């Protein structure tokens, strides 16, 4: 079992927190016109056919595990933006969960989708939300990173801090009345 701790998370193309040198909100310089507009962790999420994103327990950036090693289940929610020129084209994104040393924790997950819809005028965008459910085994505490790759380029990342919950101090056997 795991307990989630509510800390805000944000994406940056370099995986660092927003701020100094952050590219949060700026378009990544990759050949594709696709842009990662948001990414976060959630207890559960779904994108029904209407395209709206429904999230339960979203926006955390830390997991407090009862013990390590331990398995946790959570959703990685991501949103991608496309320009009018991308409508009708297929896109592939690889999601990678890595540990602090950059080693894969799980096999990469391939997301494939197509920006569809009515013809757009220049300047309009199409947004697609995705939900990927992961159940990794975490071996030790530390920072784990979910990276998004397309065309050999990392277009964004979001970090997850995994910690082992400390046992509470034992209650003394002799308690005064």
Backbone bond lengths (Angstrom), bond angles and torsions (degrees), N, CA, C in turn:
res aa  C-N    CA-C-N  psi(-1)  N-CA   C-N-CA  omega(-1)  CA-C   N-CA-C  phi
1 X - - - 1.459 - - 1.514 109.19 -
2 X 1.305 114.85 156.69 1.461 119.08 178.13 1.513 108.65 -140.33
3 X 1.313 115.19 156.27 1.448 121.72 176.61 1.514 106.90 -119.85
4 X 1.305 117.02 139.83 1.449 121.67 -178.18 1.517 109.31 -98.42
5 X 1.312 115.34 140.46 1.450 120.40 177.80 1.515 107.44 -113.07
6 X 1.310 117.70 129.97 1.459 122.13 -174.23 1.500 113.78 -76.24
7 X 1.306 117.19 96.03 1.454 121.85 171.60 1.518 106.40 -124.02
8 X 1.294 118.02 144.25 1.458 121.80 -179.64 1.516 109.03 -71.68
9 X 1.320 115.86 145.43 1.451 119.69 176.14 1.515 108.87 -124.56
10 X 1.306 116.50 152.85 1.453 121.76 178.81 1.509 108.31 -143.90
11 X 1.321 116.28 156.45 1.451 120.73 179.44 1.513 110.21 -103.47
12 X 1.287 115.04 148.52 1.448 121.61 170.82 1.514 107.08 -143.96
13 X 1.308 119.25 148.87 1.459 120.05 178.64 1.521 113.19 -61.02
14 X 1.328 118.83 -25.94 1.467 119.67 -179.36 1.520 112.58 -98.05
15 X 1.341 118.26 1.78 1.453 121.84 177.14 1.520 114.08 80.64
16 X 1.327 118.52 -1.33 1.461 121.96 178.99 1.520 109.45 -89.89
17 X 1.325 117.05 158.41 1.465 119.32 178.27 1.522 110.13 -60.61
18 X 1.343 117.38 151.79 1.462 119.33 178.15 1.516 110.56 -60.16
19 X 1.282 116.47 151.80 1.463 121.09 -179.06 1.502 109.41 137.27
20 X 1.328 115.78 -131.14 1.459 120.50 -177.49 1.527 110.44 -55.76
21 X 1.301 117.27 119.99 1.459 122.23 175.33 1.520 113.61 72.62
22 X 1.324 118.17 8.71 1.458 121.05 -178.25 1.521 110.71 -75.64
23 X 1.300 114.96 147.59 1.458 119.78 176.58 1.521 110.39 -110.83
24 X 1.334 117.59 19.79 1.456 120.45 179.71 1.518 108.66 -59.09
25 X 1.316 115.40 126.24 1.448 120.17 179.62 1.514 113.65 88.79
26 X 1.317 118.24 -9.75 1.457 120.53 176.48 1.511 109.25 -102.20
27 X 1.286 117.50 147.47 1.454 122.68 -178.07 1.531 109.76 -70.82
28 X 1.364 116.07 132.59 1.458 120.95 176.79 1.525 109.38 -69.50
29 X 1.314 117.19 145.12 1.451 121.14 -179.62 1.525 109.39 -89.44
30 X 1.324 115.65 84.34 1.454 122.60 177.38 1.519 107.62 -130.13
31 X 1.345 118.23 157.60 1.453 120.48 -177.63 1.527 113.44 -59.96
32 X 1.318 118.40 -32.42 1.451 121.94 -178.86 1.522 110.33 -70.77
33 X 1.332 116.34 151.41 1.457 120.32 175.18 1.525 110.61 -87.02
34 X 1.315 117.16 -1.26 1.450 121.61 178.80 1.531 109.63 -75.10
35 X 1.336 115.62 142.48 1.453 121.43 -178.42 1.524 108.36 -132.61
36 X 1.326 117.90 135.69 1.455 122.00 173.46 1.522 106.87 -80.60
37 X 1.333 116.93 113.48 1.462 119.26 -176.40 1.518 112.95 -93.73
38 X 1.351 118.31 -25.83 1.461 120.57 175.13 1.522 109.65 -160.29
39 X 1.328 115.55 157.49 1.462 122.34 173.66 1.521 107.68 -157.78
40 X 1.342 116.19 138.83 1.458 121.00 178.25 1.527 108.88 -161.13
41 X 1.340 115.22 169.80 1.458 122.08 178.83 1.519 109.13 -101.19
42 X 1.353 116.14 150.25 1.466 121.61 179.44 1.523 109.85 -148.14
43 X 1.330 115.60 158.25 1.462 119.95 172.46 1.524 109.93 -64.84
44 X 1.329 115.67 -42.85 1.458 121.63 -176.61 1.521 108.77 -157.03
45 X 1.318 116.46 149.61 1.465 120.76 176.95 1.526 108.92 -159.97
46 X 1.317 115.33 157.16 1.466 120.58 179.27 1.525 108.55 -151.44
47 X 1.333 115.38 149.03 1.455 122.44 173.71 1.531 106.47 -123.91
48 X 1.347 117.98 98.44 1.458 119.86 179.26 1.535 110.95 -73.75
49 X 1.339 117.39 177.58 1.471 120.26 -177.47 1.523 115.13 -56.35
50 X 1.343 118.01 -22.96 1.469 118.57 179.40 1.527 112.58 -72.96
51 X 1.357 117.19 -8.02 1.459 121.39 175.57 1.513 115.00 85.11
52 X 1.330 117.67 -4.96 1.465 119.99 178.22 1.522 109.35 -77.37
53 X 1.306 116.68 151.11 1.460 122.98 -178.77 1.519 109.26 -102.69
54 X 1.345 116.73 125.01 1.454 122.41 178.10 1.530 107.86 -116.00
55 X 1.348 116.62 125.64 1.459 121.86 -172.17 1.529 110.26 -129.22
56 X 1.346 115.87 138.58 1.461 122.49 171.64 1.525 107.61 -118.59
57 X 1.302 116.39 131.37 1.462 120.81 176.39 1.506 113.01 61.11
58 X 1.321 118.42 46.11 1.460 121.69 -176.27 1.507 114.20 -99.22
59 X 1.321 115.11 156.40 1.453 121.67 173.54 1.514 115.36 99.00
60 X 1.332 118.74 10.65 1.460 118.96 179.10 1.526 110.55 -85.58
61 X 1.328 116.20 158.82 1.456 120.64 177.90 1.525 111.74 -133.95
62 X 1.345 116.35 11.92 1.459 120.45 178.37 1.523 109.92 -141.42
63 X 1.324 115.22 142.72 1.463 122.83 174.34 1.526 107.29 -119.88
64 X 1.310 116.26 129.03 1.453 121.33 176.03 1.525 106.43 -107.26
65 X 1.326 115.98 106.24 1.465 122.22 -175.09 1.527 110.43 -90.08
66 X 1.358 116.60 144.14 1.459 121.03 177.27 1.523 110.30 -61.85
67 X 1.340 116.58 -39.04 1.463 120.81 176.57 1.517 109.20 -156.25
68 X 1.323 114.79 155.70 1.468 121.33 177.42 1.521 107.78 -124.78
69 X 1.323 120.30 139.41 1.462 124.24 0.62 1.529 111.61 -66.56
70 X 1.335 114.60 153.50 1.456 121.22 -179.67 1.511 111.11 -161.12
71 X 1.326 115.02 154.18 1.461 121.59 -179.38 1.524 109.38 -102.08
72 X 1.320 115.52 141.51 1.465 122.20 177.15 1.522 108.45 -132.15
73 X 1.308 116.25 152.61 1.472 121.75 175.83 1.522 108.08 -122.45
74 X 1.325 116.66 133.63 1.455 121.91 179.14 1.522 108.88 -160.50
75 X 1.314 115.33 166.19 1.463 121.29 178.74 1.525 109.50 -104.31
76 X 1.325 115.59 141.79 1.460 121.81 170.61 1.523 105.08 -105.17
77 X 1.323 115.85 116.99 1.460 122.31 -176.93 1.525 107.64 -105.31
78 X 1.323 116.38 130.32 1.467 119.93 -179.39 1.523 110.01 -139.78
79 X 1.308 115.18 149.46 1.462 121.45 177.14 1.516 109.68 -123.83
80 X 1.314 115.70 136.70 1.463 122.40 -179.07 1.518 108.79 -122.06
81 X 1.335 116.04 139.89 1.470 122.75 178.09 1.512 109.21 -111.91
82 X 1.323 114.56 145.05 1.461 121.65 179.07 1.514 109.14 -133.09
83 X 1.316 115.56 151.92 1.461 120.27 177.08 1.527 109.41 -88.85
84 X 1.308 116.35 173.13 1.467 121.71 179.08 1.527 110.95 -57.89
85 X 1.319 118.11 -32.76 1.471 121.73 -179.10 1.526 112.28 -68.17
86 X 1.342 118.52 -17.98 1.464 122.64 -177.15 1.525 114.16 -90.71
87 X 1.323 118.03 -9.93 1.464 120.51 -178.52 1.517 109.30 -59.40
88 X 1.332 115.10 128.88 1.464 121.00 178.85 1.522 114.07 90.76
89 X 1.314 118.66 -8.74 1.463 121.64 179.64 1.522 110.47 -93.06
90 X 1.338 116.36 143.47 1.462 121.34 176.79 1.525 109.58 -82.75
91 X 1.327 116.14 144.66 1.463 122.21 179.42 1.520 109.29 -130.83
92 X 1.321 116.29 145.75 1.456 122.52 178.03 1.523 108.52 -125.95
93 X 1.337 115.59 132.13 1.459 122.39 177.14 1.519 106.81 -128.90
94 X 1.318 115.85 136.81 1.462 120.73 176.08 1.518 108.37 -105.30
95 X 1.328 116.36 128.57 1.456 123.19 177.79 1.524 107.08 -102.44
96 X 1.335 116.84 126.71 1.470 121.89 -178.91 1.520 109.38 -125.79
97 X 1.336 116.01 130.53 1.467 121.29 173.54 1.511 107.31 -103.92
98 X 1.343 116.12 118.55 1.467 120.77 -176.65 1.525 110.22 -122.26
99 X 1.343 115.26 157.37 1.465 120.48 176.12 1.531 109.36 -89.13
100 X 1.325 116.49 -174.48 1.470 121.49 -176.98 1.525 112.91 -62.92
101 X 1.355 117.42 -22.97 1.469 121.14 178.66 1.535 111.54 -91.19
102 X 1.330 117.66 1.29 1.459 121.19 179.53 1.516 113.87 85.32
103 X 1.342 118.26 7.66 1.467 121.61 178.97 1.524 109.59 -83.95
104 X 1.340 115.56 142.63 1.463 120.66 178.83 1.525 110.61 -65.11
105 X 1.333 116.33 134.50 1.459 122.63 176.42 1.527 109.18 -91.57
106 X 1.327 116.16 -35.26 1.463 124.74 176.67 1.515 108.51 -130.42
107 X 1.329 116.04 162.04 1.469 119.09 172.40 1.531 108.06 -62.96
108 X 1.329 118.04 143.99 1.466 120.06 178.98 1.534 111.39 -58.04
109 X 1.326 115.75 147.98 1.463 122.87 177.39 1.523 107.61 -107.48
110 X 1.328 116.74 129.74 1.462 121.29 179.61 1.520 109.95 -98.20
111 X 1.322 116.21 123.26 1.464 122.93 176.19 1.521 107.06 -103.21
112 X 1.322 117.11 127.52 1.461 121.33 176.93 1.514 108.45 -125.62
113 X 1.309 116.73 130.44 1.456 120.76 -179.91 1.515 109.29 -155.76
114 X 1.339 113.58 167.67 1.457 120.59 -177.35 1.511 108.02 -131.81
115 X 1.308 116.39 131.44 1.458 121.09 174.96 1.524 107.04 -74.98
116 X 1.320 116.06 114.84 1.462 120.37 -177.57 1.516 109.14 -121.75
117 X 1.301 114.78 166.96 1.458 119.24 177.71 1.510 110.66 140.84
118 X 1.304 113.83 -176.81 1.464 120.04 179.73 1.525 109.30 -66.44
119 X 1.290 115.86 161.68 1.463 120.21 176.00 1.524 109.08 -60.60
120 X 1.299 115.23 132.02 1.452 120.99 -179.47 1.516 109.52 -102.36
121 X 1.298 114.29 153.86 1.456 118.99 173.95 1.513 107.31 -89.24
122 X 1.330 118.96 155.70 1.464 120.69 178.64 1.532 110.58 -52.86
123 X 1.326 115.13 136.05 1.456 121.12 -178.96 1.521 113.07 99.96
124 X 1.334 117.84 -22.90 1.461 120.19 176.28 1.515 109.62 -78.53
125 X 1.344 116.22 156.77 1.463 121.77 -179.20 1.521 110.53 -127.77
126 X 1.328 114.40 156.10 1.461 122.45 170.94 1.516 106.15 -113.92
127 X 1.336 117.10 134.76 1.461 121.55 177.92 1.517 109.32 -115.79
128 X 1.328 115.78 137.08 1.462 122.10 176.40 1.518 107.63 -127.78
129 X 1.335 115.90 128.56 1.459 121.61 176.21 1.518 108.81 -101.43
130 X 1.330 116.53 143.14 1.468 121.95 178.35 1.521 109.44 -128.20
131 X 1.340 115.06 152.41 1.451 122.17 175.76 1.519 107.17 -130.73
132 X 1.322 116.95 125.77 1.463 122.89 177.15 1.517 107.92 -123.76
133 X 1.330 116.59 120.27 1.462 120.84 179.53 1.528 108.55 -91.17
134 X 1.330 115.64 126.02 1.458 121.93 179.47 1.526 109.51 -116.91
135 X 1.348 116.21 149.44 1.464 122.32 175.90 1.527 109.05 -136.31
136 X 1.326 116.95 65.83 1.464 119.82 -176.94 1.521 113.39 -77.14
137 X 1.311 114.97 157.19 1.463 122.72 170.87 1.528 105.71 -98.77
138 X 1.328 116.31 116.12 1.453 121.28 178.70 1.525 108.12 -92.88
139 X 1.337 116.37 124.95 1.451 121.07 -176.56 1.509 114.38 -87.42
140 X 1.321 116.06 -30.87 1.463 119.43 -176.56 1.512 109.43 -152.60
141 X 1.345 116.43 161.77 1.458 118.98 178.08 1.520 110.40 -67.97
142 X 1.310 115.68 155.57 1.459 120.42 177.17 1.512 111.73 148.51
143 X 1.320 114.93 -172.26 1.460 122.06 -179.23 1.527 108.87 -95.01
144 X 1.317 115.03 126.97 1.463 122.73 175.91 1.523 106.76 -114.36
145 X 1.317 117.05 144.68 1.452 121.25 -174.80 1.520 111.03 -122.46
146 X 1.328 115.89 131.22 1.456 121.64 171.23 1.524 106.33 -97.58
147 X 1.329 115.71 117.52 1.464 121.78 -176.71 1.523 109.35 -108.77
148 X 1.320 115.98 147.42 1.461 122.72 176.64 1.524 108.05 -116.19
149 X 1.346 116.58 124.11 1.459 122.80 -176.66 1.523 110.22 -123.97
150 X 1.320 116.30 142.07 1.462 122.01 171.69 1.520 108.43 -148.33
151 X 1.320 115.88 136.71 1.463 119.98 178.74 1.514 113.60 57.35
152 X 1.335 118.18 30.64 1.457 121.66 -179.41 1.514 114.55 79.26
153 X 1.335 117.76 6.10 1.465 122.33 -179.60 1.519 110.58 -117.59
154 X 1.320 115.39 136.18 1.467 120.37 174.62 1.518 107.60 -80.16
155 X 1.345 116.67 119.35 1.468 120.35 -176.33 1.526 112.74 -101.16
156 X 1.335 117.58 -5.07 1.455 119.65 177.83 1.511 110.94 171.70
157 X 1.329 115.57 169.54 1.453 121.65 -179.52 1.520 109.13 -158.89
158 X 1.327 115.51 157.13 1.461 121.59 174.49 1.530 106.89 -141.16
159 X 1.336 116.39 135.30 1.466 121.85 -174.56 1.521 111.94 -97.15
160 X 1.337 114.70 148.69 1.457 123.31 176.88 1.521 107.71 -129.43
161 X 1.337 116.73 121.47 1.461 121.40 178.25 1.525 108.50 -92.34
162 X 1.336 117.15 120.39 1.455 122.72 -179.91 1.522 108.38 -106.19
163 X 1.331 115.67 128.64 1.459 120.43 179.99 1.518 109.55 -134.68
164 X 1.327 115.36 155.19 1.460 121.09 176.32 1.520 108.06 -94.62
165 X 1.328 115.49 127.27 1.456 121.23 -178.60 1.527 109.50 -68.06
166 X 1.313 117.06 135.02 1.458 122.38 178.55 1.526 109.08 -81.78
167 X 1.320 116.69 138.67 1.463 121.21 177.08 1.517 109.21 -68.16
168 X 1.338 117.10 144.53 1.472 118.49 178.02 1.526 110.17 -69.40
169 X 1.305 115.78 155.49 1.472 120.87 178.91 1.523 108.90 -62.86
170 X 1.340 117.14 140.43 1.470 119.10 -179.07 1.534 111.17 -66.21
171 X 1.312 114.76 149.49 1.455 121.26 178.59 1.523 106.68 -82.75
172 X 1.339 118.17 132.73 1.487 119.94 -179.85 1.528 110.22 -58.88
173 X 1.345 115.78 144.78 1.460 120.91 -178.70 1.523 111.67 -67.70
174 X 1.324 117.36 -39.49 1.457 121.08 -179.94 1.514 108.67 -97.57
175 X 1.329 115.21 113.97 1.452 119.24 178.22 1.518 109.13 -115.37
176 X 1.311 117.01 131.00 1.474 119.30 177.93 1.518 110.05 -69.44
177 X 1.336 114.45 149.36 1.478 119.76 178.23 1.483 111.39 -87.38
